[in-house]
Amino acid sequence: MGADDLYPDGKAMLCESGGVILTVPLQGDPPARKEIETLRDEFANFAGRLSPEGHFIAFNSDEAKPEKWEVYVRPFDPATGKVGDAKWRISKDGNMGMLAWRGKEIFFRGQNLDSQDFYLMAAGVETSPAFHAKEPRLLFKLPGPLSGSNGAVSRDGQHFVFAVNVPAGQRQAENASRLEGSVKSNQPAGHN
């Protein structure tokens, strides 16, 4: 079982197990706390991330094509731990594991299967009065492959950390400079 995200109020957390997203209460009598099946269907679902107010859940699913992950959003009721019927597909060309919801943006990582390079993508989202997502846009490319690093996004969506492989014989400064230049030339969606 993997831990995915905490409720904004800290009363429960999202976990994943075998393609099922679960809500696990963190308060109350421990023997009485039972996990809730938040999202179980015929698809593999993982990496649940709650919107800042906790009323929507973003997650990865292979619904569009088996073993090709895409990012989806559904309404979420934190009181029951259940999702609503509506569903929005956010990514268009796949997602490679990383998923973060920061403010009014959902960040995810794509991959070019030919070059093995990764792409950090962002989609602007509105949750009130109704959910709406903008087309995802490329923030920057990362030289791949990135073994063992999903990366991290700061809470304000302005800073990113990734472990980047440096080929033998290549100076680290050259690689860092190339990555730094790509980050400076791209600002997250909505921050231009």
Backbone torsions as a table, in degrees:
resi	resn	phi	psi	omega
1	MET	NA	132.2	179.0
2	GLY	-112.0	138.6	176.8
3	ALA	-81.7	131.5	-176.9
4	ASP	-108.0	-50.3	-173.5
5	ASP	-161.0	155.5	174.6
6	LEU	-100.2	146.7	169.5
7	TYR	-58.7	149.1	177.4
8	PRO	-56.7	-30.8	179.2
9	ASP	-90.3	-0.8	177.7
10	GLY	75.4	8.1	-176.2
11	LYS	-81.9	-17.1	-179.8
12	ALA	-155.2	169.6	177.3
13	MET	-136.8	156.8	173.8
14	LEU	-95.1	138.5	176.6
15	CYS	-133.5	168.7	175.6
16	GLU	-132.2	146.1	178.0
17	SER	-154.7	114.9	175.7
18	GLY	59.3	38.1	178.8
19	GLY	82.9	8.5	179.0
20	VAL	-115.4	133.9	175.3
21	ILE	-95.2	129.6	-176.4
22	LEU	-118.1	151.6	168.5
23	THR	-106.7	128.9	-179.3
24	VAL	-119.1	115.2	177.5
25	PRO	-63.0	142.7	178.7
26	LEU	-112.0	1.4	179.5
27	GLN	-124.8	160.5	179.1
28	GLY	98.9	-178.4	-179.1
29	ASP	-65.6	119.6	-175.8
30	PRO	-50.5	-44.2	179.7
31	PRO	-65.0	-24.5	-178.1
32	ALA	-86.0	-13.9	-178.9
33	ARG	-75.0	119.6	179.2
34	LYS	-122.6	139.0	177.7
35	GLU	-69.0	151.7	179.5
36	ILE	-114.3	132.5	175.6
37	GLU	-75.9	101.0	-178.4
38	THR	-75.2	-43.8	-177.8
39	LEU	-145.9	105.4	174.4
40	ARG	-132.6	122.8	174.9
41	ASP	-150.1	-163.9	-176.7
42	GLU	-78.4	0.0	-178.9
43	PHE	-107.4	160.1	174.2
44	ALA	-84.8	125.0	-178.6
45	ASN	-124.8	137.2	178.2
46	PHE	-157.0	174.7	176.8
47	ALA	60.0	49.7	177.2
48	GLY	-66.0	130.4	177.7
49	ARG	-131.3	129.1	-178.9
50	LEU	-86.0	148.2	172.3
51	SER	-65.4	160.9	-177.2
52	PRO	-55.5	-34.5	179.0
53	GLU	-88.5	-7.8	174.8
54	GLY	84.0	12.8	-176.6
55	HIS	-104.3	3.2	174.8
56	PHE	-139.0	152.6	177.3
57	ILE	-126.9	128.9	171.5
58	ALA	-98.9	145.0	-178.6
59	PHE	-158.1	162.1	174.6
60	ASN	-94.5	141.1	178.8
61	SER	-149.6	151.7	174.9
62	ASP	-100.3	30.4	-179.0
63	GLU	-60.4	-43.3	-175.9
64	ALA	-68.0	-36.5	-178.6
65	LYS	-159.0	129.8	-178.8
66	PRO	-53.4	132.2	177.7
67	GLU	64.0	14.9	169.4
68	LYS	-116.3	110.3	-171.8
69	TRP	-82.3	137.5	174.2
70	GLU	-130.2	159.5	178.9
71	VAL	-95.8	131.0	177.2
72	TYR	-126.7	158.8	173.6
73	VAL	-129.2	139.7	174.4
74	ARG	-135.9	154.4	173.2
75	PRO	-62.1	151.3	-177.7
76	PHE	-139.3	134.3	176.7
77	ASP	-105.0	104.7	-177.4
78	PRO	-64.8	-22.7	179.1
79	ALA	-70.3	-34.6	-178.1
80	THR	-104.8	-18.3	-176.0
81	GLY	74.8	18.8	-177.3
82	LYS	-111.6	152.8	176.2
83	VAL	-92.8	156.4	174.3
84	GLY	-86.8	178.6	-176.2
85	ASP	-79.0	-30.5	-177.8
86	ALA	-64.3	152.5	-179.4
87	LYS	-153.1	137.4	178.4
88	TRP	-127.3	131.0	174.7
89	ARG	-88.4	126.3	-175.8
90	ILE	-96.4	-48.5	-178.9
91	SER	-83.6	158.5	-178.9
92	LYS	-119.1	-27.0	-173.8
93	ASP	-126.7	30.0	176.8
94	GLY	96.4	163.8	-179.6
95	ASN	-142.1	139.1	-176.3
96	MET	-110.6	53.8	168.9
97	GLY	94.7	-43.6	-176.6
98	MET	-77.7	137.0	177.3
99	LEU	-151.5	129.0	178.1
100	ALA	-143.6	139.1	175.5
101	TRP	-114.8	113.4	-178.7
102	ARG	-125.6	112.7	178.5
103	GLY	58.1	-117.7	-177.9
104	LYS	-104.1	27.8	178.7
105	GLU	-138.5	143.3	170.8
106	ILE	-110.5	125.5	179.8
107	PHE	-105.3	140.2	174.8
108	PHE	-152.2	165.3	-174.5
109	ARG	-113.8	125.1	174.4
110	GLY	-102.9	174.3	180.0
111	GLN	-145.6	137.8	171.1
112	ASN	-86.7	113.0	-174.6
113	LEU	-69.8	-21.7	177.9
114	ASP	-76.5	-49.1	-176.7
115	SER	-91.8	-16.3	-174.2
116	GLN	70.6	7.8	176.2
117	ASP	-73.1	152.5	179.4
118	PHE	-108.1	154.9	178.8
119	TYR	-124.4	129.8	171.8
120	LEU	-92.6	122.2	-176.2
121	MET	-113.8	154.6	174.5
122	ALA	-139.6	140.0	174.8
123	ALA	-123.2	123.7	175.1
124	GLY	-71.0	139.8	-179.6
125	VAL	-135.6	148.3	171.4
126	GLU	-120.5	138.0	179.5
127	THR	-113.6	-6.8	-178.3
128	SER	-139.9	135.5	6.1
129	PRO	-77.2	-18.5	177.6
130	ALA	-140.9	161.2	-179.2
131	PHE	-72.7	136.8	174.9
132	HIS	-149.9	134.4	177.5
133	ALA	-119.4	139.1	174.3
134	LYS	-85.6	166.1	175.6
135	GLU	-60.5	137.3	175.8
136	PRO	-64.0	148.6	177.6
137	ARG	-132.1	151.4	179.6
138	LEU	-74.0	126.7	172.7
139	LEU	-90.8	-50.0	175.3
140	PHE	-167.2	165.1	177.9
141	LYS	-101.9	150.4	175.1
142	LEU	-123.2	135.5	177.2
143	PRO	-66.7	127.6	-178.0
144	GLY	-102.3	178.5	-6.3
145	PRO	-78.0	156.7	176.8
146	LEU	-107.5	90.5	-176.7
147	SER	-79.2	126.3	173.1
148	GLY	73.9	12.9	-178.7
149	SER	-128.9	112.0	173.0
150	ASN	-82.4	-18.8	-178.9
151	GLY	86.9	173.9	-180.0
152	ALA	-144.3	148.5	178.3
153	VAL	-121.1	130.9	178.8
154	SER	-64.5	161.5	-177.9
155	ARG	-59.9	-30.5	179.8
156	ASP	-88.7	-0.4	177.9
157	GLY	71.2	18.4	-177.2
158	GLN	-105.5	-15.9	-175.7
159	HIS	-130.2	144.3	-174.8
160	PHE	-134.8	142.8	178.2
161	VAL	-128.5	127.0	176.6
162	PHE	-139.0	142.6	171.4
163	ALA	-85.0	120.6	-176.2
164	VAL	-111.6	129.7	176.8
165	ASN	-69.0	135.7	176.3
166	VAL	-110.7	114.9	-179.0
167	PRO	-58.9	146.6	178.4
168	ALA	-56.0	134.5	178.8
169	GLY	89.9	-14.3	179.5
170	GLN	-92.9	134.2	-179.3
171	ARG	-70.9	138.6	-179.8
172	GLN	-60.9	-35.7	-178.4
173	ALA	-62.5	-39.1	178.5
174	GLU	-63.6	-44.4	-179.4
175	ASN	-65.9	-43.2	179.6
176	ALA	-63.8	-40.0	179.8
177	SER	-63.7	-42.6	179.1
178	ARG	-62.0	-43.3	179.8
179	LEU	-69.0	-42.7	-179.3
180	GLU	-60.5	-41.3	178.4
181	GLY	-62.3	-38.7	-179.3
182	SER	-70.7	-31.8	178.9
183	VAL	-71.5	-42.8	-178.3
184	LYS	-64.3	-30.7	-175.7
185	SER	-83.8	-3.0	-179.0
186	ASN	-132.5	125.1	176.6
187	GLN	-107.7	148.6	178.9
188	PRO	-57.7	152.0	179.3
189	ALA	-50.8	135.8	177.2
190	GLY	83.7	0.9	-178.9
191	HIS	-120.5	26.2	-178.2
192	ASN	-79.6	NA	NA
